[in-house]
Amino acid sequence: MSATIGQKAPDFQLVDQDKNTVALSSQKGKNVVLLFFPAAFTSTCTKELCQTRDELSFFNGMNAQVYGISVDMPFTLNKFRADNNLNFPLLSDFNKEASTAYGCLYENWILGLKGVSKRASFVIDKDGVVRFAQVLENASDYPDFDGIKKTLEGLK
């Protein structure tokens, strides 16, 4: 299973860094940007999410809710968010359900680790339809932020 452009986005319920449950279906009426990332406190993930933090005003201007998602525990995400002054929610996909539904889960990653989110980005429109999807096989590759932004601008 995976999230496909033009199709309804798979719904999920995940716990955020503050242990609150967040459901994608509760975001109807807003655009949503999902940024799956392999692991908190790693270099490319930190760079990606800090760039998102620094550009959050753009996403807000596009009526877009941004979520970072990894298989890290909520407690780890809370510390990662605080240490990097991130200004958007981080969601724990500890059970790997969203990463599986969106087709962005490594069976085998590095150091023998299994079941880690791939770096992936999705834009979901106000009606819950996937409008942008990018799943990267190499964890050190960087998301196409220009593509994400152009997609959001087209939804305005």
DAJOKA-V370892 format. One record per backbone hydrogen bond with DSSP energy under -1.0 kcal/mol. CO is the residue of the C=O (numbers start at 1). NH is the residue of the N-H. If there is no record, write none. Layout:
CO/NH
CO/NH
//
This chain:
4/7
7/130
12/24
14/22
15/92
16/19
20/16
22/14
23/26
24/27
27/30
31/65
32/124
33/67
34/122
35/69
36/120
39/42
42/46
43/47
44/48
45/49
46/50
47/51
48/52
49/53
50/54
51/55
53/56
55/58
55/59
56/60
57/61
59/64
60/63
63/31
65/33
67/35
68/91
69/37
70/93
73/77
74/78
75/79
76/80
77/81
78/82
79/83
80/84
81/86
82/85
89/68
90/17
91/70
93/96
96/100
97/101
98/102
99/104
100/103
104/118
106/115
110/113
113/109
116/106
119/136
120/36
121/134
122/34
123/131
123/132
124/32
125/128
126/29
128/9
129/125
130/6
132/123
134/121
138/141
143/145
144/148
145/149
146/150
147/151
148/152
149/153
150/154
//
